[in-house]
Amino acid sequence: MKEKRHFPFVQWDVFSARPLEGNALAVFLDGRGLSDAEMQALAREMNLAETTFILPAAGAPRASTRVRIFTVSEELPFAGHPTLGTAFVLRGDSGADEVQLELTVGTIPVRFTDLPGEPTYGEMRQRDPDFGPLHSRDDVAGALGCPVDDLDPNLPVQTVSTGLPFTIVPLRSLEIARRLEFSYSRAATYLERSAGKFFYFVCRETVDPKARLHARMIFYNGEDPATGSAAGCACAWMLAHRVAQSGEQALIEQGIEAGRPSRIFVRGERNGSGMKVHVGGNAVPVLRGEVQL
């Protein structure tokens, strides 16, 4: 009989300072010895939006570590809440000012701020944004099966990528965002033709008056409570279309409809002809366990 292998993992709630809110993330502390198929199977077993696997190199500092990200169906080159949550795990109790994650898209740094009486805040610098095509509002409404008047007539639908391409869809009101329903398969067919990975729905009317945008992201595994990669794309979109100003920190609220309220802070800076995009928030540990294979 083969000896069982043991793989410890932790679960953190990301983009929230309160347990059982935000977006849950499973992090396997040492994925060495796992095949690609086993990582994918474990992500299905966790059944969360994403699961990450830390792959420490022999002799390498924890401050710079290879990390792989899986949804229940596929490996992703980049995702926001797994990057932020895994950085919190790697930081541990060290008090390090910065942790660097080696992802498929490249090195993503996460900086930490500790203020007396406040939960630790982490902020990632995402890749500089690539602006994709503007979309016909009629075509997008057709893909969603909704009236074109549900879309905000004053803001464009556009695909943006900071490592993973999202098509930002501005809706006209909070009420429309709350009753949003669409066929994911039909929407996915449209996205496959138009360079977007997923839709990210936003509106300028919010529940929290301090928030700049209310957001939702619905994909093949249901509703995502917090989508940090999409928030980075939305940050660039906000700056390009004058929804936010350069250097201003803005709050995006997400996950309310899913019963997992999340607070995602974004900050975009114009840099000559380009932009720098920062996405940050809090994270809290909730669970620790071990998988035996």
N, C-alpha and C positions, 0 to 999 in steps of 0.2 A: 504494500500500500504506500502510495506517495505521501510524503509529509505535506501537511497543509501550509499554504503560504498565508501570511497575515499582512493586511494593508490597513493601517490606521487612517482615519479621516476625521475631519471636523466639519461642522456646518455653521455658517455665519449668515446673519441677516444683513444685507447690504443696502445702503442708501436710507438707513434709519438708525437712530440711536436707541430705539426701543425694540426689545425682542418680539418676535412674531409679527413684525411689520417689515416693510421693505421687500427685497427680493432675496430669497433663500439661495445659498450657494454651498455645494459640497466640495471640499478640498481634500484630495488625497495627498498626504504629507510626503510620500516617497513612492512615485510611480515606476521606479526602476523594476524591471522584471515583468511588467505587464505588457502584453502585446497590444497592437492597435485595436484588434477585435475585442480584447478584454476591457480596454478603456471604454470603448463604445458600449459594451454590454453593461458595465458598471454605471455609466451615465444613464442608461435606460433603467437600471435598478434604482438609482437615486430618484429618478423621475422628477427632476427639477428643471428649470429653464436651462441651466448649465452646470456642469461639473468640471473641476480642473484637476490636473495632475502635475505635481511638482516633481521635477527631474533634476535633483542636485548633482552637479558634476563633482567628481572627487577632487577635494582640495579647493573648490571654488567657494567664495563667500556667499552666504545666504542673501546678501544684498543684491546679487545679480544671478538670477536662476532661471533656467529654462522651464516654461510652463506651457502645457497644452490644454485647450478648451474644447469641450464636447457638449452639444445639446443631446437630446434623446435620439436624434437621427443622424447627426453629422459632426465632424470636427470643424471649428470655426477658426479663421486666422486671427481674429480679434473680437473681443466683446467687452463691454464696459464694466458691468457689475462683477464679472469674474476677475477682471484685472484688479479692480479696487479691492475686492474682498480677499483675493489671494495675497495681495501686497500687505494687507493687515495681518494675515496669518504669518507671512515671512518676517514681518517686523517683530512679531512676538512682544516680548518685554524688553527688547534691546534699547528702545528709545531712539532708534536711528531716524535721522531727518529725512532720508530718502531710501527707497527700495527700487531696484530696476528689474523688470520682468523681461525675459527674452522670449518673445512671442513669434509666431510665424510671420507677422507683419514687420518685425524688427523689435528694437528695444523701446519699452515704454516705461518712463520714470514715474514714480508716485512719491510725492513729497507729503510729509506729515507735519501737523501743527498741534501742539499741546498747550492749551490755555487753562489756568487754574479754574476749577469748577466746571469745565466744559468737556464734553466727550472729544476724544481724538478725532481730528479732521484730516482726511486724506484727499489729495488732489492729483490726478493723472494728467500728464501732458500727452494728448493724443497726436496722431500724425496730422500734418498740415492738410487741410481739407481739399478734396478734389470736387469741383462743381460739375455735376452731370447735366443732363438735359432738363429743360422746362417741359412740362406736360400740359396737354390740352385738358382743361377742366371737364369738358364733355366726355373725353375718353376715360378719364379717371372715374367720373361718376358712373359711366357705363360699366366699368370693371367692378365697381362696388355695388352696383344695383341701387343707387340712391339718386334723388333729384340733384341736378347740378346746383340748385340753389342752396343745398346743404354745405357747399364749399364756400369759403370766404372769397368774395369777389375782388378783394383789395390786396391779396397776397398770392404769390405764385405757388404752384405745385412743382417741386424740383427734387431731383436726386442729388444727394451729397454723400461723400464718403470720407471718413477719417480712419479708414482701415476696413470698414464693412459698409457697403452702400445702402442707404435708406432713402426712400422717396417720402419727402415731407409733405403731408397733406393738411393744409389749414382748413379747419371747419368754421362755420359761421357763428356757432354759439355753444355754450356748455350743455344746453339741453340736447342738441344734436349729437355732441360727443358722447353723452351718457346713454343715448338710445342706439348707438352705433351697432349695426348688424350687417354682415356681409358674408358671402361665400369665400372662404379662404382659397379654395381650389381655383375659382374663377379669377380671383385677384392675383394668385400666383402665376397664372397663365399670362396675365398682362405684365406683371413684373419681369417675367423671363424675357419678354420682348423689349423691355425698356430700361435695362441696366440696374434696376433696383433689386435688393435682396428681400426687403420687407417694407411695408408701409409704416410710417410713424405719423399718427394723427395728433394734431395740436389745435388748440384754440386759445384766443387771448382772454376769454372770460374764464375765471378761475374760482375754485372753492375758497382757497386761502388768498386773501387780498394782497399778501406779500409775494405771491407767485406771479411770474410773468406769463407762463404758459401752463395749460392743463394738457396732459398727454395720455395717449393710449397706444399700445402696440399689441396686436393680436396676430399670432402665427400658428404653425402647425401643432404646437404643444399647448395651445390655449392663450390666455391673456398673460402678458409679461408684466409683473408689478413695477419693474424699473429697468430701463434699457439705457445703460450708460453710453454705449456706442452710438445709439440713435440720438441721445441728448447732445453728444458732441457734434453730430451732423446738424441738429437743430440749432445749436449755438452758432455755427458758421452761417446757416441760413438766416438766423435772426440778425446777425451783423450785416450780411449782404443786403438785406431788405429792410433795414432801419427799424427792426423791432427792438433791438438793443444797441447800445453804444460800445465802442471800443474800450476795453478795460473795465467795463461794468460787470459785476457779478449778478447773475439773474437766477431765480429759483424756478425749476420746472417741477410741478407736482404730477405724480403718476401713481397708478395702482389703486386708486380710490374705488373704482368700480369692481376691482378684484378683491376688495377687502384687505389689501395689503398696502396702505398708504406709504408713499416713498417721497423723499425730498432729494432732488438732484440739483446741485449748484453748478452753473456753467459760467465760464468767463472767456470771452474771445478778445483777441488783441490784433489790430491791424499791424502788419509787419512789412512795410514797403508795399509791394504789390500783392503780398500774401497775407495769411492769418495764422495766428497761434490759437489753439483751442485747448482749454483746460476744463476738466469735469471732476467734480469732487462731492464728498459726502461722508457720512459716518458709517460704521459697521459694528455689529455686536455678535459675540459668539453665543450659540444656543445649544449645541449638541456635539458630543464626541463619541466615536465608535470605532469599530474594526470590522473589516470584511475578511472572511476566511474563504480561500479558494483551494 
